Amino acid sequence: MARIVLTEGEYKGREVELSINEVIIGRDEECNLPLNDSKVSRRHAKLYCENGVWHLADLDSANGTTLNNQAVTVSVLQEDDVVSIGATTFIFKKDPAPAAAVVAPAVAPAAEVKPAPKAAPAEVKSAPPGMLASAEDLKLVEQMRQSMDAIRKEVGKVIIGQEDVLNEILMCIIAGGHALLIGLPGLAKTLTVNTIAKVLDMKFKRVQFTPDLMPSDITGTEVLETDRVTQQKEFRFMQGPIFCNLLLADEINRTPPKTQAALLEAMQEKQVSVGKEVYKLDKPFFVLATQNPIEQEGTYPLPEAQLDRFMFNIFVDYPKRDEEITVIARTTGAAGAEPQVVIDKKAVIHLQEVVRKIPVSDHVIGYAVSLVRATRPSDSEAPEFTKKYVSTGAGPRAGQYLVLAAKARAVLEGRIHVSCNDIRGAAMPVLRHRILTNFAADSEGLKSVDIVKRLLSEIKEPGAETYEPPKPPAKKK
């Protein structure tokens, strides 16, 4: 299989196999090989294979494409040809030709070259080498689209509807975060989490939080035992339910702050401290806490510092009419099918590592930062409605989670490039619990969800001017 070896630029030292017949190179994030370079046009050049011969074609770029230090429009590629596009340089490598193969001419006339038909979007496999991901990482990402379909199918054997909830939980898991699930009783929150744990081959534990629950009831405790042989007494640590892969903290606001805080170290450090000992938790580890949004009497609301530890705030709504009919028919009949494992814990850990390796363009990070800063009423970038209705905005952790969630969203769709649309898709669960509204908003019935929706409509994504190089000053006449 032909390949290119990158020797200069942001992807220096990487190799890319040309596994499809047309590879578009440019600054547009939809290109197969996106380059974050102001000297590169949105669709700068393409490599395409015709009748077994690879060609290089410039796509009317602003700064041109060079082959062996010569500007080209269309040319046949030979072994070890050097191509330069902006600050990026790569060497073309092809498979050894069979003995009877006909060697293509060094340069093909432009009029004789017929561009290969453009592949459908579903057939294009983006494989930029700028990440630190290996070939195994890329293969796993490419398989995620099929894996997600299989996960939805297996979860659908037990849970009807709630596709958005499923997607957001999976995004949170492979991004390495934790989630707060808000929903009324009877909406299958516990069953959903238990089913996801089975499909992902994770060890699942559930803790019902009550006013008399102690921290040791979650983390575990030391017990005094007597050795039957030596009759010596010693302390032995008995692990609590937190030693699992997927912990459901049911009605977390029902327990006092001391017990709520017992989860913080485990969530942040992935460890539990008991006395002088520190016990590491197994990977992957994910906490999903639930709250009833209506019944608040006699509860202990989570303080803002603890709310900020949760990557997502996921809202579970009532099912649609047809979904509710199916739920009632299925749950009042014979036992249904058991969900099967789709991917195991090792694959989940691998995906969490891959998410961290995926590069993100500066303009995508800039868009995430713009959204977060727009939630702060004291910031000069904040719109007028934020200053009017918001008392406290989101902190820097919101921007971190926005980018991580956008990466996870791309991976779940089998992509290895992150767009502003991925940031928008993650904005609601990331920001809704990090924005505090004031009395003016409450008097008009506005919630944090309404603020996020308005921000998404008013904070514009970066336009084409973000990518275009600065124009030279006009000459004086």
C-alpha positions, 0 to 999 in steps of 0.5 A, spaced: 500 500 500 502 506 498 504 511 503 507 518 505 512 519 510 512 526 513 518 530 514 517 537 516 511 541 519 506 539 525 506 532 523 513 531 522 515 523 523 509 520 522 506 516 516 500 515 513 497 509 509 493 511 503 488 506 504 483 510 499 483 512 492 483 520 493 486 524 499 484 531 500 489 535 503 487 542 506 485 547 512 478 545 512 477 540 518 473 535 513 479 534 509 482 527 509 489 530 512 487 537 515 493 542 516 493 547 521 497 552 517 495 559 514 499 558 508 494 552 506 488 553 502 481 550 505 482 545 499 489 545 497 491 539 493 489 532 493 492 525 492 488 520 487 490 513 484 487 512 477 489 505 474 494 503 479 498 510 478 498 515 484 497 522 482 498 529 485 493 535 483 493 542 486 486 544 487 487 552 485 491 553 491 493 560 493 500 558 495 501 553 490 504 545 491 511 543 489 513 537 487 521 536 488 522 544 488 518 545 482 511 548 482 506 543 479 498 543 477 498 535 476 503 530 476 504 522 476 508 521 483 514 516 483 518 513 489 521 518 493 518 524 490 518 530 495 511 534 496 511 541 499 504 544 501 505 550 506 510 548 512 508 541 511 513 536 507 512 529 505 515 523 501 511 519 497 512 511 498 509 506 493 509 498 493 514 495 489 511 494 482 511 487 479 516 485 474 511 485 469 508 492 471 509 498 466 512 504 469 508 510 468 511 516 465 514 521 469 509 527 468 502 526 465 499 532 461 494 535 465 489 534 459 489 527 459 488 526 467 481 524 469 480 526 476 478 520 480 470 520 482 469 523 489 468 518 494 461 519 498 462 521 505 461 515 508 467 511 505 472 517 506 476 514 512 480 520 515 487 518 518 491 525 519 498 523 522 498 529 527 496 525 533 500 520 537 495 515 535 498 508 533 495 504 527 491 500 532 488 506 535 486 509 528 483 502 527 479 502 533 476 509 532 474 507 525 470 501 528 467 505 533 461 507 528 459 499 527 460 498 535 456 504 537 450 501 532 451 494 536 451 498 543 445 501 541 442 494 539 444 491 545 441 496 550 435 497 546 433 490 548 432 492 555 431 500 554 426 503 550 428 510 547 433 515 551 438 515 545 440 522 547 442 519 554 445 513 552 450 517 547 451 522 553 453 517 558 458 513 553 461 520 551 462 521 558 465 514 559 470 514 554 472 522 555 474 519 562 469 523 566 463 522 571 456 524 570 450 527 574 443 524 572 437 528 573 430 525 572 424 523 576 423 516 579 421 510 574 424 513 568 429 507 568 435 510 570 438 505 574 436 500 569 440 504 563 446 504 567 446 497 569 445 495 562 450 499 559 455 496 564 453 489 561 454 491 554 461 494 556 463 488 560 464 493 567 463 491 574 457 495 576 455 497 583 449 501 586 449 505 592 442 508 595 444 514 598 440 515 605 441 520 611 444 515 615 450 513 610 457 513 612 463 514 608 466 507 610 459 504 607 462 507 600 469 506 601 470 500 605 473 499 612 478 495 616 476 490 620 479 486 626 480 479 625 484 473 628 488 468 625 486 461 626 493 458 626 497 463 630 491 466 634 494 473 632 489 479 631 490 484 625 486 489 621 484 487 614 481 492 609 474 490 606 473 494 600 466 498 599 462 498 593 466 504 590 471 498 588 468 497 581 468 500 574 461 503 574 458 506 580 451 508 581 450 513 587 443 513 587 439 520 590 446 523 592 443 529 595 439 524 600 446 524 604 450 529 608 456 533 605 461 528 609 458 522 605 458 526 599 465 528 599 467 521 600 466 520 593 471 526 591 477 523 592 475 517 588 472 521 582 478 525 581 484 521 583 481 514 582 483 512 589 481 511 596 485 513 602 483 509 609 488 510 615 495 510 612 493 506 606 491 508 599 488 503 595 487 504 587 481 503 583 480 499 577 480 502 571 476 504 568 472 507 573 466 512 572 461 515 577 454 516 575 450 520 581 442 521 580 438 526 583 430 527 583 429 534 580 422 535 584 423 532 591 428 537 595 425 537 602 430 534 607 435 533 602 443 536 602 444 539 595 451 538 592 455 545 593 457 548 586 465 545 587 462 538 587 457 539 582 463 542 578 467 535 578 461 532 574 463 532 567 456 532 564 449 534 567 444 529 563 437 530 563 432 524 563 425 526 560 419 522 559 418 517 554 414 518 547 407 515 547 409 510 542 416 508 546 411 508 553 407 503 550 412 499 548 415 499 555 409 497 558 408 491 553 415 489 554 415 489 562 408 486 563 410 480 559 415 474 559 422 476 560 426 479 555 432 478 551 439 479 555 444 484 552 450 481 550 457 484 551 459 489 545 466 491 547 470 489 553 474 494 559 480 493 555 477 497 549 474 502 553 481 504 557 484 504 550 478 509 547 480 513 553 487 513 551 485 515 544 481 521 546 487 524 549 491 523 543 486 526 538 489 533 536 484 539 536 485 545 531 486 552 535 479 555 532 475 549 535 479 550 542 477 558 541 470 557 539 470 552 546 473 558 550 468 563 547 462 559 549 465 559 556 467 566 557 460 568 554 457 565 560 461 570 565 457 576 567 463 580 569 467 578 562 468 583 557 466 578 551 459 576 555 453 578 551 448 583 554 443 577 556 448 574 560 450 580 564 442 581 565 440 574 567 447 570 570 450 571 577 455 566 576 458 563 570 462 557 568 470 556 570 476 553 566 474 546 567 468 547 563 472 549 557 477 542 558 470 538 558 467 541 552 474 539 548 474 532 551 467 531 550 467 533 543 473 529 542 469 523 545 463 525 540 468 524 534 470 518 536 464 515 537 462 517 530 468 513 528 472 520 526 479 522 528 477 530 527 474 535 531 469 540 529 465 546 532 459 542 531 462 537 536 463 543 541 456 545 540 453 537 541 457 537 548 455 544 550 448 543 553 450 537 558 457 540 560 454 548 561 447 547 564 450 545 571 455 550 571 451 557 570 447 560 576 441 564 574 439 570 578 433 573 580 431 577 574 432 570 570 428 567 575 422 572 575 422 571 567 422 563 568 429 563 565 433 557 567 440 555 565 438 551 559 435 557 556 441 561 557 445 555 554 441 555 548 441 562 547 449 562 547 449 557 542 445 561 537 448 568 538 456 565 539 458 564 532 463 559 530 469 561 527 468 563 519 473 563 513 476 569 515 479 565 521 483 560 516 485 565 511 492 568 511 493 576 512 492 580 505 498 584 504 497 592 504 495 595 498 500 599 494 500 606 494 499 609 487 
